Amino acid sequence: MKLDRVMEILDAKVYTDVAFDEIEINAACGADLMSDALAFGENKGLLLTGLNNPQCIRTAEMMDIHCVMLVRGKEPDEALVNLANEKSIVVMKTDYSMYSACGRLFEAGLPGGDV
């Protein structure tokens, strides 16, 4: 699924300057604890989280994640956006809860890490 389709499904807003129109997302994981996110393995493509600090970007970098989607309407601060731009990781936010955002993506055909 293309990242712009993810953005459409979740009515998301983009905060970074990273080009994303050709980014393909193969799977997603949702976690607020970055240790749980790391347990899903690498190259999932999309991390949905309520964690709103640079640690989510550092975790995404380690996992080869292309996009961090902040849930529950959380607005990223300037430090998070700057780090994401530096690491070429797209940051978006959605007003949906973690549960609803994951459900909408799964319903649209995007698998989770355990599928």
ABEGO torsion letter per residue (X at the ends): XBAAAAAAAAGBBBABABBAAABBBABBBBBABAAAAAAAEBGAGBBBBABBBAAAAAAAAAAGBABBBBBGGBBBBAAAAAAAAAAGBBBBBBABBAAAAAAAAAAAGBBBAAX
